[in-house]
């Protein structure tokens, strides 16, 4: 349990800042300032409410201690007060912990929309089928949370699998939730293509990149990019057309290539540029992360896509997240998108605890 005394001043400063923002918000007339203050006010409110709940609990404990101390020999009243005091003290650590977790620094991209990339890894056709399962899992998960899920590019196999797919997911808190999905996902099951019923192990990779808001810090010079138009390709059906509507943008300095091919040429061009800026933004995030991670190993939610993060074992019906040693036995529900939240909740809690520990060390 964190030592609250070491962070008490930070909590007090956050409350003071909230009160100043609230006062300024009431007097502000400039639209841009109102929006900025409103965002900060909304971000600080949960912390302030947690501190208020904590202070109320402390005041109640002080009053109950006084009642026990000043009961005047009334044993019945003293016993009742002591019972309430014990209950109040039991709740106090949880309230302290809740306030401290909210004090932990937030990722500035937590509420951002995201670009989701799913690619088949080792395992041939089975890996492509698994990549398709993951893509549908995230699509259903997005639908359950009320997010907008748009497929931007997809390369399919003849068996219904997915070699690679890129989608944009927009809505409140998308990156904050999906960031924990970046990495190598492993599946253990009997492939549909396996006649002898042997369990195979295959893999797919997932990358989640935050979409930068507007053009902040992302400048793409015309001289640094090459834009090509081409005919959309795919396994057939709606993903193929007979016009040069697909757009490919190559960022020459970095070698990054993005393709958008499922819309009109104008829409594909705009979306490809957004995807390029997103990748450049993510590259800068990764660079900053490597610098920070050099001092601290094993961070949850680091976005390291080279590590195996999760195993889906179909014969046993289990899903194991290796970063936090969490195993659940509701694989069908997870693959359907409905069982993903408890896993992400556990990862988010671990990430908050890590950030809080780092805050205490400052």
Residue pairs with C-beta under 8 A, 6 or more apart in sequence:
1 93
1 96
1 97
2 96
2 97
2 100
2 356
2 357
2 360
3 360
4 96
4 100
6 360
7 100
7 103
7 359
7 360
10 103
10 359
11 47
11 51
11 99
11 100
11 103
14 44
14 47
14 48
14 51
14 103
15 47
15 48
15 51
17 44
18 41
18 44
18 45
18 47
18 48
21 37
21 40
21 41
21 44
22 41
24 37
25 34
25 37
25 38
25 41
28 34
28 37
43 106
46 102
47 99
47 102
47 103
50 95
50 98
50 99
50 102
51 99
53 95
53 98
53 99
54 92
54 95
54 96
54 98
54 99
57 88
57 91
57 92
57 95
58 92
60 88
61 85
61 88
61 89
61 92
64 81
64 82
64 84
64 85
64 88
65 85
67 77
67 78
67 81
67 85
68 78
68 81
68 82
68 85
71 77
71 78
71 81
100 356
101 352
101 353
101 356
103 356
103 359
104 352
104 355
104 356
104 359
105 355
105 359
107 175
107 176
107 179
109 175
109 176
109 210
109 285
110 173
110 175
110 176
111 172
111 173
111 174
111 175
111 176
112 174
112 175
112 176
112 210
112 211
112 212
112 213
113 168
113 169
113 170
113 171
113 174
113 175
113 210
113 211
114 168
114 169
114 174
114 175
114 178
114 179
114 208
114 209
114 210
114 211
115 152
115 166
115 167
115 168
115 169
115 208
115 209
115 211
115 275
115 278
115 279
116 138
116 166
116 167
116 168
116 169
116 178
116 206
116 207
116 208
117 164
117 165
117 166
117 167
117 205
117 206
117 207
117 208
117 209
118 131
118 134
118 135
118 138
118 162
118 164
118 165
118 167
118 204
118 205
118 206
119 131
119 163
119 164
119 165
119 204
119 205
119 207
120 127
120 128
120 130
120 131
120 161
120 162
120 163
120 164
120 204
121 127
121 131
121 184
121 202
121 203
121 204
121 205
122 202
122 203
123 130
123 187
123 200
123 201
123 202
123 203
124 202
125 157
125 159
125 161
125 191
125 193
126 187
126 189
126 191
126 192
126 193
126 194
126 200
126 202
127 161
127 202
127 203
127 204
128 157
128 159
128 161
128 162
128 163
129 157
129 159
129 160
129 161
129 191
129 192
130 161
130 185
130 187
130 202
130 203
130 204
130 312
131 161
131 162
131 163
131 164
131 165
131 204
132 156
132 160
132 161
132 162
133 187
133 335
134 185
134 204
134 206
135 162
135 165
135 167
136 337
137 334
137 335
137 336
137 337
137 340
138 149
138 167
138 169
138 178
138 181
138 337
139 149
139 167
139 337
140 336
140 337
140 338
141 337
141 340
142 148
142 149
142 169
142 171
142 174
142 337
143 149
143 337
144 337
144 338
145 171
145 177
146 171
147 169
147 170
147 171
147 174
148 168
148 169
148 170
148 171
149 167
149 168
149 169
150 167
150 168
150 169
150 170
151 165
151 166
151 167
151 262
152 166
152 167
152 168
152 260
152 262
152 271
152 275
153 164
153 165
153 166
153 259
153 260
153 261
153 262
154 162
154 164
154 165
154 166
154 234
154 239
154 262
155 162
155 163
155 164
155 165
155 233
155 234
155 235
156 162
156 163
156 234
156 235
156 239
157 163
157 235
158 235
159 192
159 193
166 258
166 259
166 260
166 275
168 211
168 271
168 274
168 275
169 178
170 211
175 208
175 210
175 211
176 348
177 344
177 348
178 208
179 208
179 210
179 301
179 303
180 300
180 301
180 344
180 347
180 348
180 351
181 206
181 208
181 309
181 344
182 206
182 207
182 208
182 303
182 304
182 305
182 309
183 205
183 206
183 303
183 304
183 305
183 306
183 307
183 308
183 309
183 310
184 203
184 204
184 205
184 305
184 306
184 307
184 308
184 309
185 203
185 204
185 205
185 206
185 308
185 309
185 310
185 311
185 312
186 201
186 202
186 203
186 308
186 310
186 311
186 312
187 201
187 202
187 203
187 204
187 311
187 312
187 314
188 199
188 200
188 201
188 311
188 312
188 313
188 314
188 315
189 199
189 200
189 312
189 313
189 314
189 315
190 197
190 198
190 199
190 200
190 314
190 315
191 200
191 202
194 200
199 315
203 308
205 305
206 305
207 305
208 303
209 278
209 279
209 281
209 282
210 278
210 281
210 282
210 285
211 274
211 278
211 281
212 218
212 277
212 278
212 281
215 277
217 281
217 284
218 277
218 280
218 281
220 251
220 273
220 276
220 277
220 280
224 251
224 252
224 253
225 249
225 250
225 251
225 252
225 276
226 249
226 250
226 252
227 247
227 248
227 249
227 250
227 269
228 247
228 248
228 249
228 250
229 244
229 245
229 246
229 247
229 248
229 265
230 244
230 246
230 247
230 248
230 261
231 241
231 242
231 243
231 244
231 245
231 246
232 239
232 240
232 241
232 245
232 246
232 261
232 262
233 239
233 240
233 246
233 261
234 240
234 261
239 261
239 262
243 265
244 265
245 261
245 263
245 264
245 265
245 268
246 259
246 260
246 261
246 265
246 268
247 259
247 260
247 261
247 265
247 268
247 269
247 272
248 257
248 258
248 259
248 272
249 257
249 258
249 259
249 272
249 273
249 276
250 256
250 257
251 257
251 276
251 279
251 280
254 280
254 283
256 276
256 279
256 280
256 283
258 272
258 275
258 276
258 279
259 272
260 267
260 268
260 269
260 271
260 272
260 275
261 268
262 268
263 271
285 303
286 303
289 302
289 303
293 299
293 302
296 358
299 354
300 323
300 324
300 347
300 350
300 351
300 354
301 347
301 348
301 351
308 322
309 321
309 322
309 323
310 319
310 320
310 321
310 322
310 343
311 319
311 320
311 322
312 319
312 331
312 334
312 335
313 319
313 320
313 331
314 331
316 329
317 329
317 330
317 331
317 332
318 327
318 328
318 329
318 331
319 327
319 328
319 330
319 331
319 334
319 339
319 343
320 326
320 327
321 327
321 343
321 346
321 347
323 347
323 350
324 346
324 347
324 350
326 343
326 346
328 334
328 339
328 342
328 343
330 339
331 339
333 339
334 340
334 343
